Amino acid sequence: MKVSVIGGGIVGMTSALHIMEQCSSAHGQLELTVISEKFCPDNTSYGAGGLWKPPSQEHMSEAELKRLQGSFDFLTSVLRTSYAHEAGIFLQPGYIVHMDPIPDPAWKDIVVGFRHVTPWELTNLFPGYKQGWFYTAFICQPRDFLPWAKKRLTQRGVSFVQRKVNSLEELAPHYDIVVNCSGVGATKLASDEAVSASRGQVMRVKAPWLRYFVETDGKNPVIDGIPYMYPNLHNVVIGGIKQTGNSRITNDPRDTDTIWKGILALNSQMKGAEVVEEWTGFRPMRDGGIRLERETLTGTSTGRPLEVVHNYGHGEAGVTWSHGCAKEVADIVKTIMAERRPKSRL
């Protein structure tokens, strides 16, 4: 069975990993190819901070919680290996603070040690904020994880092709199943008008004294932007820029200024941090959330239907959702392989 994954970012590469792990010995031989116009370090995932952080929603569906638990469980399994550091996976405690009180999130029992921030913490660490949560979760650094995943997949015989896919139908002569992890590209490939790009700009700085992540929620009257700080293995990712309708692909000095002002107002110790990198990318947003489903395309040039599994629209939480969604994708691929397996005549 020939399967292709479109997309070389965190969603595409995790889908490929889980397909290879779950389907390689099921229902016949598997030939897997990852196709992407851009691979690491030239794609959006490369610049991401990598914090496992779902939307702060009080209610989530059973399917959403299953995906989140699946992601957390996979990262936990890697954490216990000797190669966790090579894959850029580690535990990180930290805070999410809010300008207005909100209900506890539906995922609070998935993370480690979820609790409310104390009055001392609000007063001394986050003045002006009204509420906060503290917990321990994962950081999965895409700039480490993606090369590790590619190496692992290559060892398993997976092929990588760097080119642009203009339509799903053009792959029909070559593959039995196509997994569409094209992110913002799904606007064209899946004719999905719900998909849009949200521009982000981040900086990486040297600040080894920062040992916890911070994410803010809500507009603080004395802090520019909505700043965040994610300590990684090599540096600290700082940001706070979320722009719809801005297609600028280069770093904007005005956004750099906004990030710095917001971070220094949040934590004055960051004043001494040395900037090592600035980066701009586009988050694959989608009205209605993630699209993860099977679609059968008929009327292809081959005369036979093309099975497509869509997996896109993860927004700013690609790292968070990726492994749970990838497990679901692999289950669908396994089902299609079983359906197409030649029937015994006995």
C-alpha positions as CSV (number, residue, x, y, z in Angstrom):
1,M,0.0,0.0,0.0
2,K,1.4,3.4,-1.1
3,V,0.7,6.2,1.4
4,S,1.8,9.8,1.1
5,V,1.8,12.5,3.8
6,I,1.6,16.1,2.6
7,G,3.4,18.4,5.0
8,G,6.8,18.4,6.7
9,G,5.8,20.3,9.8
10,I,5.0,19.0,13.3
11,V,1.6,17.6,12.2
12,G,2.8,15.9,9.1
13,M,5.9,14.4,10.7
14,T,4.0,13.1,13.7
15,S,1.4,11.6,11.3
16,A,4.1,9.8,9.4
17,L,5.7,8.5,12.6
18,H,2.5,7.0,13.9
19,I,1.5,5.6,10.5
20,M,4.9,3.9,10.3
21,E,4.6,2.6,13.9
22,Q,1.0,1.4,13.7
23,C,0.6,0.3,10.1
24,S,3.9,-1.0,8.9
25,S,3.1,-4.6,9.9
26,A,-0.7,-4.4,9.2
27,H,-2.4,-5.7,6.1
28,G,0.5,-6.0,3.7
29,Q,3.5,-3.9,2.8
30,L,3.5,-0.2,3.5
31,E,5.4,2.3,1.3
32,L,5.4,5.7,3.0
33,T,6.4,9.1,1.4
34,V,6.4,12.5,3.0
35,I,6.0,15.3,0.5
36,S,6.5,19.0,1.4
37,E,7.4,22.2,-0.2
38,K,9.4,23.1,2.9
39,F,11.1,21.0,5.5
40,C,12.8,22.0,8.7
41,P,14.3,24.6,9.1
42,D,12.3,26.4,6.5
43,N,8.8,25.7,7.7
44,T,6.5,27.2,10.4
45,S,7.0,24.5,12.9
46,Y,10.7,25.2,13.2
47,G,10.1,28.5,14.9
48,A,7.5,27.3,17.4
49,G,8.2,27.4,21.2
50,G,6.8,23.9,21.6
51,L,4.8,24.2,24.8
52,W,2.1,21.6,25.4
53,K,-0.8,24.0,26.0
54,P,-4.4,23.4,24.8
55,P,-7.0,26.1,24.5
56,S,-8.2,27.2,28.0
57,Q,-11.7,25.8,27.5
58,E,-14.0,24.6,30.3
59,H,-15.7,22.1,28.1
60,M,-14.2,19.8,25.4
61,S,-15.6,16.9,23.6
62,E,-14.6,13.3,24.4
63,A,-12.7,13.1,21.1
64,E,-10.7,16.3,21.9
65,L,-9.8,15.1,25.3
66,K,-8.8,11.7,23.9
67,R,-6.4,13.4,21.4
68,L,-4.9,15.5,24.2
69,Q,-4.4,12.5,26.4
70,G,-2.9,10.6,23.5
71,S,-0.4,13.4,22.9
72,F,0.6,13.6,26.5
73,D,0.9,9.9,26.9
74,F,3.2,9.7,23.8
75,L,5.5,12.4,25.1
76,T,5.6,10.7,28.4
77,S,6.7,7.5,26.7
78,V,9.5,9.3,25.0
79,L,10.5,11.1,28.2
80,R,11.5,7.7,29.7
81,T,13.9,6.9,26.8
82,S,17.6,7.7,26.4
83,Y,16.9,9.8,23.3
84,A,14.3,12.2,24.8
85,H,16.9,15.1,24.8
86,E,17.8,14.4,21.2
87,A,14.1,14.6,20.3
88,G,13.8,17.9,22.2
89,I,11.2,16.6,24.7
90,F,11.3,17.5,28.4
91,L,9.0,18.5,31.3
92,Q,8.6,22.2,32.1
93,P,6.6,23.8,35.0
94,G,5.1,27.1,34.5
95,Y,2.2,29.6,34.7
96,I,-0.8,30.8,32.7
97,V,-2.1,34.0,34.1
98,H,-5.4,35.7,33.3
99,M,-6.7,39.3,33.4
100,D,-10.2,38.0,34.3
101,P,-11.1,34.8,36.3
102,I,-12.2,31.9,34.1
103,P,-13.3,28.3,34.9
104,D,-10.7,25.6,35.1
105,P,-9.8,24.0,31.8
106,A,-11.2,20.6,30.7
107,W,-7.7,19.2,30.5
108,K,-6.5,20.0,34.0
109,D,-6.4,16.3,35.0
110,I,-4.1,15.5,32.0
111,V,-1.2,17.7,33.1
112,V,0.9,17.2,36.2
113,G,0.1,19.1,39.5
114,F,-2.5,21.5,38.2
115,R,-3.3,24.2,40.8
116,H,-4.4,27.8,41.1
117,V,-1.8,30.5,41.6
118,T,-1.5,31.7,45.1
119,P,-2.1,35.4,46.2
120,W,1.7,35.7,46.8
121,E,2.5,34.6,43.3
122,L,-0.1,37.1,41.8
123,T,1.2,39.9,43.9
124,N,4.9,39.4,43.5
125,L,5.2,37.7,40.1
126,F,2.2,38.8,38.1
127,P,0.8,42.1,39.5
128,G,-2.3,43.3,37.7
129,Y,-3.5,39.8,36.8
130,K,-6.5,38.4,38.6
131,Q,-6.1,34.7,38.3
132,G,-3.6,32.0,37.2
133,W,-2.8,28.4,36.9
134,F,0.4,26.5,37.6
135,Y,1.2,23.1,36.3
136,T,3.9,20.9,34.7
137,A,3.6,19.8,31.1
138,F,5.9,19.1,28.1
139,I,7.9,21.2,25.8
140,C,8.6,19.4,22.5
141,Q,11.0,21.6,20.6
142,P,10.2,21.2,16.9
143,R,13.6,22.4,15.7
144,D,15.0,19.3,17.6
145,F,12.1,17.0,17.2
146,L,11.7,17.3,13.4
147,P,15.3,16.4,12.5
148,W,15.0,13.5,15.0
149,A,11.7,12.3,13.5
150,K,13.1,12.5,9.9
151,K,16.1,10.5,10.9
152,R,13.9,7.9,12.6
153,L,11.6,7.7,9.6
154,T,14.5,7.4,7.1
155,Q,15.9,4.5,9.1
156,R,12.5,2.8,8.6
157,G,12.6,3.3,4.8
158,V,10.4,6.3,4.5
159,S,11.1,8.6,1.5
160,F,11.1,12.4,1.5
161,V,10.2,14.5,-1.5
162,Q,10.6,18.2,-1.5
163,R,8.1,19.8,-3.9
164,K,4.8,21.7,-4.0
165,V,1.6,19.7,-4.3
166,N,-1.0,21.7,-6.3
167,S,-3.9,19.4,-5.9
168,L,-4.8,16.1,-4.1
169,E,-5.9,14.6,-7.4
170,E,-2.4,14.8,-8.9
171,L,-1.2,12.2,-6.4
172,A,-3.9,9.7,-7.4
173,P,-1.8,7.9,-10.0
174,H,1.0,7.3,-7.5
175,Y,-0.6,6.7,-4.1
176,D,-3.5,4.7,-2.6
177,I,-3.9,7.0,0.5
178,V,-3.0,10.7,0.9
179,V,-2.8,12.2,4.4
180,N,-3.4,15.9,4.1
181,C,-1.4,17.8,6.7
182,S,-0.9,20.9,4.6
183,G,-1.7,23.5,7.3
184,V,-2.4,26.9,5.7
185,G,-2.1,25.1,2.3
186,A,-5.4,23.4,2.9
187,T,-7.1,26.6,1.8
188,K,-6.3,25.5,-1.7
189,L,-5.7,21.7,-1.5
190,A,-8.9,21.1,0.4
191,S,-10.8,24.2,-0.9
192,D,-11.4,25.0,2.7
193,E,-12.3,28.7,3.2
194,A,-12.3,28.2,7.0
195,V,-8.5,28.1,7.0
196,S,-6.5,31.3,7.5
197,A,-3.0,32.4,8.4
198,S,-2.2,34.1,11.7
199,R,1.2,35.9,11.7
200,G,3.5,35.4,14.6
201,Q,6.9,36.8,15.5
202,V,9.1,35.5,18.2
203,M,12.6,36.0,19.5
204,R,15.1,33.6,21.1
205,V,17.2,35.0,23.9
206,K,19.8,33.7,26.3
207,A,18.3,33.7,29.8
208,P,19.4,30.6,31.7
209,W,18.0,32.0,35.0
210,L,14.4,31.5,33.8
211,R,13.3,28.1,34.9
212,Y,9.5,28.2,34.2
213,F,7.2,29.1,31.4
214,V,4.8,32.0,31.5
215,E,1.8,32.6,29.2
216,T,-0.6,35.5,29.7
217,D,-4.2,35.8,28.7
218,G,-6.1,39.1,28.3
219,K,-5.0,42.6,27.7
220,N,-3.0,44.1,30.6
221,P,-3.3,47.9,30.7
222,V,0.4,48.4,31.5
223,I,1.8,45.5,29.3
224,D,2.1,45.7,25.5
225,G,0.8,42.7,23.6
226,I,0.1,39.3,25.2
227,P,3.6,38.2,26.1
228,Y,4.8,34.7,26.8
229,M,8.1,33.1,27.7
230,Y,9.0,29.4,27.1
231,P,12.4,28.2,28.3
232,N,13.8,25.6,25.9
233,L,16.9,23.4,26.1
234,H,19.1,26.0,24.3
235,N,17.4,29.4,25.0
236,V,14.1,31.1,25.9
237,V,11.4,31.8,23.3
238,I,9.6,35.1,23.9
239,G,6.7,36.4,21.9
240,G,3.2,37.8,22.0
241,I,2.3,38.7,18.4
242,K,-0.9,37.3,16.8
243,Q,-2.0,39.1,13.7
244,T,-4.7,38.2,11.2
245,G,-4.5,39.7,7.7
246,N,-0.8,40.6,7.9
247,S,1.2,38.7,5.3
248,R,4.6,40.2,6.0
249,I,7.1,37.4,6.0
250,T,10.0,39.4,7.5
251,N,10.6,40.5,11.1
252,D,8.9,43.8,11.9
253,P,10.9,46.1,14.2
254,R,7.6,47.4,15.6
255,D,6.7,43.9,16.7
256,T,10.2,43.4,18.1
257,D,9.6,46.5,20.2
258,T,6.2,45.3,21.3
259,I,7.6,41.9,22.4
260,W,10.5,43.5,24.4
261,K,8.2,46.0,26.1
262,G,5.8,43.3,27.1
263,I,8.4,40.9,28.3
264,L,10.2,43.5,30.4
265,A,7.0,44.6,32.0
266,L,6.2,41.0,32.8
267,N,9.7,40.1,34.1
268,S,12.3,42.9,34.5
269,Q,15.1,40.3,34.8
270,M,14.9,39.7,31.1
271,K,16.5,43.0,30.5
272,G,19.9,41.4,30.5
273,A,18.9,38.6,28.0
274,E,21.0,38.4,24.8
275,V,19.0,38.1,21.6
276,V,20.2,35.2,19.5
277,E,17.4,35.0,16.8
278,E,14.3,36.6,15.5
279,W,11.7,34.7,13.5
280,T,8.4,35.2,11.7
281,G,5.9,32.5,10.7
282,F,2.2,31.8,10.1
283,R,0.0,29.7,12.3
284,P,-2.6,27.5,10.4
285,M,-5.8,28.7,12.0
286,R,-9.3,27.3,11.1
287,D,-12.8,28.4,12.0
288,G,-14.4,25.4,13.6
289,G,-11.2,23.9,14.8
290,I,-9.2,20.8,13.6
291,R,-10.4,18.9,10.6
292,L,-9.6,15.3,11.0
293,E,-11.6,13.0,8.8
294,R,-11.6,10.6,5.9
295,E,-12.7,11.6,2.5
296,T,-13.0,9.5,-0.7
297,L,-12.3,11.5,-3.9
298,T,-13.9,10.0,-7.0
299,G,-13.5,11.0,-10.6
300,T,-9.7,11.0,-10.5
301,S,-7.6,10.5,-13.6
302,T,-7.0,6.9,-12.6
303,G,-10.6,6.0,-12.6
304,R,-10.4,4.7,-9.0
305,P,-11.2,6.6,-5.9
306,L,-8.4,8.2,-3.9
307,E,-8.6,7.9,-0.1
308,V,-7.7,11.1,1.7
309,V,-7.3,11.6,5.5
310,H,-7.4,15.3,6.4
311,N,-5.5,16.4,9.4
312,Y,-5.1,20.2,9.6
313,G,-6.3,23.3,11.3
314,H,-4.4,22.9,14.6
315,G,-3.8,26.7,14.9
316,E,-1.2,27.7,17.5
317,A,-1.3,24.4,19.3
318,G,0.2,22.1,16.7
319,V,2.6,20.5,19.1
320,T,-0.1,20.0,21.7
321,W,-2.5,18.2,19.4
322,S,-0.1,16.5,17.0
323,H,0.5,13.1,18.5
324,G,-3.0,12.5,19.6
325,C,-4.3,13.4,16.1
326,A,-1.6,11.4,14.5
327,K,-2.7,8.3,16.4
328,E,-6.2,8.8,15.1
329,V,-4.9,9.3,11.6
330,A,-2.9,6.0,11.8
331,D,-6.1,4.2,12.9
332,I,-8.0,5.5,9.9
333,V,-5.1,4.5,7.5
334,K,-5.1,1.0,9.1
335,T,-8.8,0.7,8.5
336,I,-8.4,1.7,4.8
337,M,-5.6,-0.8,4.4
338,A,-7.8,-3.5,5.8
339,E,-10.6,-2.6,3.5
340,R,-8.3,-2.8,0.4
341,R,-6.6,-6.0,1.4
342,P,-7.2,-8.7,-1.2
343,K,-9.9,-11.0,0.0
344,S,-9.1,-14.7,0.3
345,R,-10.9,-17.0,-2.1
346,L,-11.0,-19.9,0.3
